[in-house]
Amino acid sequence: MTVLRDAMPDAIAASQRPGTKQAQHVAMLEAPEGATIAKIAESMEWQAHSIRGAIFRIAEKEAGTAGDL
C-alpha cells in the first residue's frame, strides 16, 4: 500500500491550527506508520475523493499556489 506521509512536508504541521480536520489529516500522515486514504476515510468518515482534495489543498497552500488556476 502507498503511504502518504512522505507527500506532506513537516512545515505544514507547524502552520496548522490544532484540533481542525486539516490538522488531524496532517497528524495521521506524519505518524511513524503513515496513513492510507482508506485509513483516513475510516477515521474521519469521509470519502476518498474528499481526502484527496484536502491533501491537494494542503500541499497547494504550502507551495503558495492556492487559487492559481
CORSUL-V944868 format. One record per residue. N is the residue number from 0. SS is DSSP state (H for helix, E for strand, - for the rest). PHI is phi in radians with two decimals (* if undefined). D_LAST is the distance of its C-alpha to the last C-alpha in Angstrom with 2 decimals. Layout:
# CORSUL-V944868
N:SS:PHI:D_LAST ; N:SS:PHI:D_LAST
This chain:
# CORSUL-V944868
0:-:*:31.19 ; 1:-:-1.35:28.02 ; 2:-:-1.76:27.91 ; 3:-:-1.57:24.60 ; 4:H:-1.04:25.91 ; 5:H:-1.27:25.22 ; 6:H:-1.40:21.46 ; 7:-:-2.01:21.42 ; 8:-:-1.25:22.55 ; 9:H:-1.07:25.51 ; 10:H:-1.11:23.89 ; 11:H:-1.11:21.76 ; 12:H:-1.05:25.03 ; 13:H:-1.19:26.38 ; 14:-:-1.65:23.59 ; 15:-:-1.56:23.92 ; 16:-:-1.33:26.11 ; 17:-:-1.17:29.01 ; 18:-:1.54:29.57 ; 19:-:-1.39:26.05 ; 20:H:-1.10:24.80 ; 21:H:-1.10:22.13 ; 22:H:-1.13:25.07 ; 23:H:-1.14:27.05 ; 24:H:-1.03:24.46 ; 25:H:-1.06:24.38 ; 26:H:-1.06:28.19 ; 27:H:-1.15:28.62 ; 28:H:-1.18:26.44 ; 29:H:-1.54:28.39 ; 30:-:-1.06:31.75 ; 31:-:-0.94:34.05 ; 32:-:-1.51:33.98 ; 33:-:1.27:30.21 ; 34:-:-2.70:28.82 ; 35:-:-1.72:27.77 ; 36:H:-1.05:25.42 ; 37:H:-1.09:28.68 ; 38:H:-1.16:30.29 ; 39:H:-1.15:27.48 ; 40:H:-1.02:27.41 ; 41:H:-1.16:31.15 ; 42:H:-1.32:31.34 ; 43:H:-1.67:28.45 ; 44:-:1.01:29.20 ; 45:-:-2.00:25.59 ; 46:-:-1.53:24.49 ; 47:H:-1.00:22.99 ; 48:H:-1.16:19.59 ; 49:H:-1.22:19.34 ; 50:H:-1.18:20.31 ; 51:H:-1.04:17.84 ; 52:H:-1.12:15.01 ; 53:H:-1.13:16.72 ; 54:H:-1.10:17.17 ; 55:H:-1.08:13.54 ; 56:H:-1.14:12.71 ; 57:H:-1.09:15.72 ; 58:H:-1.14:14.82 ; 59:H:-1.11:11.26 ; 60:H:-1.10:13.10 ; 61:H:-1.15:15.82 ; 62:H:-1.33:13.87 ; 63:-:1.38:12.37 ; 64:-:-1.93:8.70 ; 65:-:-1.03:8.29 ; 66:-:1.39:5.67 ; 67:-:-1.59:3.79 ; 68:-:-1.57:0.00
